[in-house]
Amino acid sequence: MFVSKSFINKQNGIKPNGISNWRLLISLLVILMAVGGGLSVPSLMGQAKTTAQAKQFKAKTKRKAKAKSKKSQLKSYTQPFQNTTTTLSGKSVEANMYFIKMDYWQLKKVTLNLNFQISQLAQRSTSDITLSLNGTKFYSFRPSRRTGLQTKAISVPLRLVQGENQLKISGQILNQAGSKKLQLAQTPANWLTIYDGANVNFQYLLKPPTRAIKSFYAHFSGTDTIAYQNSYITTPKQASNGELTAAMYALSGEARTITTEISQIQVTTFDNAAAKQGDYQLVMATYAHLPARFRRVIDATKLKQRAVIKTMYTGHKHYLIVTALTAKRLKEASRFIANQELMQETQAHTEYISDQTRTETSELQYDGSYQLTSRDDTLTGAQHQSSTYFVSLPVDRTNADGSQIRIHFRYAKNLNFKRALATIYLNGSPLGSKKLSAAHADNDSLTVTLPKGQALGHSFTIRVAFDLEMHDQSSADNAQTPWATIESDSKAYIKSKPVSDLLFTNYPNLFLKNDTFNQIAVVRPKALTKYDYQTLTNIFNLIGNYAQSNTGDVQFYTQRPSKPVLKNKNVIAFGTPQQNVFIKQLNKKLYFQYGKGDHGFVSNEKLSIEHQYGQNIGTAQLLRSPYNVRSGLLVVTAGKSADVYRASTQLNFQRNIQQYTGDAIVVDHDNHHYDYRFKKKKTIGDGTTIKTVITRNSQLVIYLGIALAAIVVIALAAFLILRKNGLMAQRGRHHE
């Protein structure tokens, strides 16, 4: 390699005429070492270039890893619709479904999955189905050219998704006419069936919660958080009666807002492994029982005559600490937790609860009415048009006489009113019809009363159908001209009545009054196992679904309650006879009784029980209270705590309890469920007195009194007439 002297001088920053010999010598040595190592100036430049490329590659790899990490954080949640399998009949049909989106989701993709079937006679080339979300149409398709069940996955535009969403499915089902291309008259063969199992799948990123209590509450009670078992209510390992009461208030407050019947929030202990893995914990304990890490963030000096609710976040774990110096104050704070409105309004990260804090729930959001649609629904097209609404009530309501459906609607004025009609259907059965008229076209309504004694169940369908036809229908081709609009104030008014049946068909109404806890006394095991916490969760999850207010009263007892308590409260007892002395004392009153040693059940008139089998079953028994004829007594018991929990799994959701019509449930290790009825008389005494009967039937008593007085007057008048005419005297002489 040749390197010029001028290059060396230039690289060393010195002038040629002033270079010293020793500096020149050092420079030559450096060059010779470079030559000996096989390097050149260009190779040195190439090495620098390689270093830069390596840095670029490293940065690119880092970006890919970051993107991959972000993609791995993408969450997925599938929300099923609440509809049951429903058949829609008519050439033009509509159905409405509803779903919700959590505010803390950053949506990336929404997919609608439909399960449906159309008539085998339908013409696939002319029949079509259209979807609209919140009033905006976004997708239309024709059914596949095959019969049977079909599925369809449809991507939903993100711009149309709101917090609460109404999905409308509109269909035109036209039958085949052989080789002729014409529309046949409407027949029963025009139908579209939408099966249950339809759902919406969300893919999203989570927006982390802020320190605000309302933000924690939104995440804690979110449908996806609960479904993935990331929400827990935690208490001390051996919680006191006051702490358990507070936890049940909090659980019930959450249960009444949960819209799904497949998930629930678990009440457990601080040291529970699953709870430690959960992202959100509601920590419920008196200050003395709080773990040290939680006590450190609470100023005990501020808890005099007050309770506190405070958020605390550590990494990816989020806690809401609820504590007080006394159990009384803790229960007051738990009522705050059970008030959805207060929790959604609290922006602070710390909230103190005192005697001046109003924690009672406001007037119930659900007043017996259900809004069928959140916005006006317009039906267009000639002949038979219908719209179907899937009604899923917050809690199961038993229809009482007087329940009604009121539809408010408008329609076009150019109809052939001799043939125009509106009809309301309930679960496919017609309830009532009304003829349309031009005079009421701008403001018309139809109110129908539900049949007496008809139970609606947890969900049902209401279909509103219109027969719209124009005078020149045969020649008109404007599909938008015949129309009818169902107003958003259309409602179903579902009345319910208290039922005195002491059977599981009426459970848990016995433990509720005016939609809140009805003086409940819970007799618990003195020492709680993990299964006991699960049993409590199951029992109060369903009761909480029904308790629409947080003002009721629940008290826990570890010993047999006093006579006044047993007489005046509705009692729930759970556990094994070894854990719970009260259950052991009740053994002779049970339908399924324990044998010697109290480890297993023995045979009775309903079921022959083998010795080992009797030690491996759990029971839930609804008894007539031996302490008050107007009360009932629920006993959930077994020889082992695990089997007590197994029996309680039939009491946690409405879909489970509605399977049973008797007063005793048996569950074994093979997950076989048995339903038995022991009572001959299913009703409990209502304490009716003569005074009460007279008060309730005052008008009837008045009428009977008037009738009796009239009979007396007539009898007296007849006697006087007979006496005046001497007939009574003649009869006397005749006998002589």
Secondary structure, DSSP 8 states (H G I E B T S, - for coil): ----HHHHHHHHT--GGG--HHHHHHHHHHHHHHHHTT--HHHHHHHHHHHHHHHHHHHHHHHHHHHHHHHHT-EEEEEE-----EEEESSEEEEEEEEE--TTEEEEEEEEEEEEEE-TTB-TTT-EEEEEETTEEEEEE---SS-S-EEEEEE--GGG--SEEEEEEEEE--B--TT--S-----TT-EEEE-TT-EEEEEEEE----SSHHHHHHHHT-HHHHHTT-EEEEE-TT--HHHHHHHHHHHHHHHTT---SS---EEEETT-HHHHHSSEEEEE--GGGS-HHHHTTS-GGGGTT-EEEEEEEETTEEEEEEEESSHHHHHHHHHHHT-HHHHHH--SSEEEE-TT---S--S-S-SSEEES-SS-EEEESSEEEEEEEEEE-SS-----TT-EEEEEEEE-SSB-TTT-EEEEEETTEEEEEEE--GGGTTSEEEEEE--TT----SEEEEEEEEEE-BTTTTT---TTSSEEEE-TT-EEE-------B-SGGGTTGGGEETTEE-SEEEE--SS--HHHHHHHHHHHHHHHHH---S---EEEESS---HHHHHHSEEEEEE-TTT-HHHHHTGGG-SS-B-TTSSSB---SS----HHHHTSEEEEEEEE-SS-TT-EEEEEEESSHHHHHHHHTTSSSHHHHTT--SSEEEEETT--EEEE---SS-B------HHHHHHHTHHHHHHHHHHHHHHHHHHHHHHHHHHHTTHHHHHHHHH-
